[in-house]
Amino acid sequence: MKPKSRYSQHDFQFARFSLSSREFGLDVRDVKEIIRLKGLERPSGTPAFLDGFVWLRTILVPVIDLRKRFSLPAPFEDETRVIICLVESRIAGLVVDKVTEIAEEGGQETGSKPPDGPWAGCVDAVVNTSHGPVMMLSLKGLLSNEEKKVLSGPIGGNDLAPDSD
């Protein structure tokens, strides 16, 4: 008998979000906070894979636009959100079109290979839920080794200072 995947467990919770017309999920244990996209700053010298930085209280958080990362249209709208998470022990913000729900229980893993596309190395599984299929994103494959090194050291933003308000 095949063991159940973690995505099929009744207590598995995930943040469901959309990118273009595709549905993705991210384990809630990886999510630290969800914020509105505002005050994005892109100083000179910022690496190309970063869209800029946002201030989260007293922390300057690098922001990666998943829509651009996956070559999808990237219009900013009222529902655009930034999911603050730990990407392999590095804090980062991920821009998504909108967060649709925090799903309270897992679904049935399809067992099929995740669909090809620019996200192929980042999707662990496709899970059928009561609201349709969701591609479960793994943060481990999101950044290249070079990008991880950049996030580990000082990057851009040196000329940015938090608002004194």
C-alpha positions as CSV (number, residue, x, y, z in Angstrom):
1,M,0.0,0.0,0.0
2,K,1.4,3.4,-1.0
3,P,1.9,5.8,1.8
4,K,-0.2,9.0,1.7
5,S,1.6,12.1,0.6
6,R,1.7,15.1,3.0
7,Y,-0.6,16.9,0.6
8,S,-3.3,14.2,1.2
9,Q,-3.2,14.5,5.0
10,H,-6.4,15.8,6.5
11,D,-4.5,18.4,8.6
12,F,-2.3,19.7,5.7
13,Q,-2.8,23.5,5.3
14,F,-1.7,25.6,2.4
15,A,-2.0,29.2,1.1
16,R,-3.7,29.0,-2.3
17,F,-2.7,31.8,-4.7
18,S,-3.1,32.6,-8.4
19,L,-0.6,33.5,-11.0
20,S,-2.2,34.5,-14.3
21,S,-4.9,31.8,-14.6
22,R,-2.9,29.1,-12.8
23,E,-3.5,28.0,-9.2
24,F,-0.6,27.3,-6.9
25,G,-0.3,26.4,-3.2
26,L,2.4,27.0,-0.6
27,D,2.6,25.1,2.7
28,V,1.5,27.4,5.5
29,R,4.5,26.5,7.5
30,D,6.6,28.3,4.9
31,V,4.4,31.4,5.0
32,K,5.2,34.1,7.6
33,E,2.9,36.8,6.5
34,I,0.8,38.1,3.6
35,I,0.9,41.8,2.8
36,R,-0.3,44.2,0.2
37,L,2.2,45.3,-2.4
38,K,3.1,48.9,-1.7
39,G,6.3,50.9,-1.4
40,L,8.4,48.6,-3.6
41,E,11.8,50.2,-4.0
42,R,14.4,49.2,-6.5
43,P,17.7,50.9,-5.9
44,S,20.5,50.9,-8.5
45,G,22.7,47.8,-8.3
46,T,19.8,45.5,-7.4
47,P,20.3,42.0,-8.9
48,A,18.0,41.4,-11.9
49,F,16.1,38.5,-10.2
50,L,14.8,40.9,-7.5
51,D,12.0,43.3,-8.2
52,G,13.1,45.5,-5.3
53,F,12.6,45.7,-1.6
54,V,9.8,46.3,0.8
55,W,10.0,47.4,4.4
56,L,8.3,45.0,6.8
57,R,8.4,46.8,10.1
58,T,12.2,47.2,10.6
59,I,13.3,44.5,8.1
60,L,14.2,45.3,4.5
61,V,12.8,42.3,2.5
62,P,13.9,41.4,-1.0
63,V,11.0,40.8,-3.3
64,I,10.8,38.3,-6.2
65,D,7.9,38.6,-8.6
66,L,6.8,35.0,-9.3
67,R,4.8,36.1,-12.3
68,K,8.0,37.4,-14.0
69,R,10.0,34.4,-12.7
70,F,7.6,32.1,-14.5
71,S,7.2,34.3,-17.6
72,L,3.6,35.2,-16.9
73,P,1.8,38.6,-17.4
74,A,2.5,40.8,-14.4
75,P,-0.1,43.5,-14.0
76,F,-0.3,45.1,-10.6
77,E,-3.9,45.2,-9.3
78,D,-5.6,45.8,-6.0
79,E,-5.5,42.1,-5.1
80,T,-1.7,41.7,-5.8
81,R,-0.1,40.4,-2.6
82,V,3.4,39.6,-1.3
83,I,3.8,36.4,0.5
84,I,6.6,36.8,3.1
85,C,8.3,33.5,3.5
86,L,11.6,31.7,4.3
87,V,13.2,30.6,1.1
88,E,15.8,28.1,2.4
89,S,16.4,30.1,5.5
90,R,16.4,33.5,3.7
91,I,13.5,35.8,4.2
92,A,12.0,37.0,0.9
93,G,8.7,38.3,-0.5
94,L,7.0,36.5,-3.4
95,V,4.6,38.7,-5.5
96,V,1.5,36.8,-6.6
97,D,-1.7,38.0,-8.4
98,K,-3.9,37.2,-5.3
99,V,-4.1,34.9,-2.4
100,T,-7.5,33.2,-2.6
101,E,-7.6,31.2,0.6
102,I,-5.8,29.4,3.4
103,A,-7.0,25.8,2.7
104,E,-7.7,24.0,5.9
105,E,-7.1,20.5,4.6
106,G,-5.2,18.8,1.9
107,G,-6.5,17.2,-1.3
108,Q,-5.9,14.1,-3.3
109,E,-2.5,14.1,-5.0
110,T,-3.0,13.3,-8.7
111,G,0.2,11.2,-9.0
112,S,0.9,12.8,-12.3
113,K,4.0,14.7,-13.1
114,P,3.7,18.4,-12.6
115,P,3.0,20.2,-15.8
116,D,6.0,21.4,-17.9
117,G,6.7,25.1,-17.8
118,P,9.1,27.5,-16.1
119,W,7.9,26.3,-12.7
120,A,8.7,22.6,-13.4
121,G,11.7,22.5,-10.9
122,C,9.6,24.3,-8.2
123,V,6.4,22.2,-8.2
124,D,6.3,19.1,-6.0
125,A,2.9,17.8,-6.9
126,V,-0.5,18.6,-8.4
127,V,-3.3,18.2,-5.8
128,N,-7.0,18.0,-6.6
129,T,-9.0,20.0,-4.1
130,S,-12.7,20.8,-3.9
131,H,-11.9,24.1,-5.7
132,G,-9.9,22.5,-8.5
133,P,-6.3,21.4,-9.1
134,V,-3.4,23.2,-7.4
135,M,0.3,23.0,-8.2
136,M,2.1,22.8,-4.8
137,L,5.2,25.0,-4.9
138,S,8.4,23.9,-3.3
139,L,10.6,26.9,-2.3
140,K,13.7,24.7,-2.5
141,G,13.9,24.9,-6.3
142,L,12.9,28.5,-6.6
143,L,16.4,30.1,-6.5
144,S,19.6,29.2,-8.2
145,N,22.7,28.6,-6.2
146,E,24.0,32.0,-7.3
147,E,20.8,33.8,-6.3
148,K,21.0,32.1,-2.9
149,K,24.5,33.4,-2.4
150,V,23.3,36.9,-3.3
151,L,20.5,36.8,-0.8
152,S,22.9,35.6,1.9
153,G,25.1,38.6,1.7
154,P,24.6,42.4,1.5
155,I,22.5,43.3,-1.6
156,G,21.4,46.6,-3.0
157,G,19.2,48.6,-0.7
158,N,22.2,50.2,1.1
159,D,20.9,53.6,0.3
160,L,17.4,52.8,1.5
161,A,16.3,53.9,4.9
162,P,13.0,53.1,6.7
163,D,10.5,55.9,6.8
164,S,10.9,57.8,10.1
165,D,7.1,58.3,10.4
